[in-house]
Amino acid sequence: MSMTPQAAPTAKIEQEWIRDLASKNRRIDGRAPSDYREITIETGTIEKANGSARVTLGKTKILVGVKLELGAPFPDTPNEGVLTVNAELTPIAHSSFELGPPGENAIELARVVDRNLRESKAIDLKELCIEPGKRVFIVFVDVYVLDHDGNLVDASTYGALAALLKCRMPECEIRDGEIVYSGSFRPLPMRNYPVPVTFAKIGRTLIVDPCLKEEEVMSTRLTIGVDKEDCVCAMQKGGMGTLEVHEVTAAVEAAILKSGEIRKLIMEAAC
């Protein structure tokens, strides 16, 4: 499964050029292998959402909205709220994206974003419980890809985290079996701030934040999620290629450094 659309017959000479540049630690847009494209993050972009953010990563554009609703908890976690992530690859984002139910690529994107948030315990789900076993807050995170030029995982997760940090939940309590709202709001109980860093392997070279043309020639992709304590909280490999142990080790070290820089951007945007 891959989140990279089926490439139009990109000229083989261009593909070879990209591989040749990578072998020399160079890239088609002039970046070094360890360089991200420019990242901009705006919050509060959807008026009717409880939290929202728009992320631009190079030419990749993502919109994320967060909505809170009351519902029933899962039977095996009666004292915890629920987190659910959905992703939509809108047709305006790429010619290969179509209207209709989520396909494999959208499902994979949602799962990777979810895994980073869930495995890092980003939200204290117990704080979302209103009435154990009966009523809890359900946090819906909806990711919309507006323009696809590579590295959807990172851009989507940055947007999801920024939107959650900006989200406000209503204060309420149970009185005589009924939910009573006070009219005031408070931030979501955020406990961690996971930041993924994605690498693409082209030939023998690992590069961060691949653009779409680089994704079309990569042999494999590795996304490493790093939490606020600089611990790896999630890891996802895509593609049919292989990675050596020393490559994974180098990627983890680089991800820890990069995640700190990007986390600062996200936190500043959500202030």
Buried (B, 14 or more C-beta within 10 A) or exposed (E): EBBBBEEEEEEEEEBEBBBEBBEEEBBEEEBEBBEBBEBEBBBBBBEEBBBBBBBBBBBBBBBBBBBBEBBEBEEEBBEBBBBEBBBBBBEEBBEBBEEEEBEEBBBBBBBBBBBBBBBBBBBBBEBBBBBEEBBBBBBBBBBBBBBBBBBBBBBBBBBBBBBBBBBBBBEBEEEEEEEEEEEEEEEBBBBBBBBBBBBBBBBEBBBBBBBBBBBBBBBBBBBBBBBBEEEBBBBBBBBEBEBEEEBBEBBBEBBBEBBEEBBEBBBEBBE
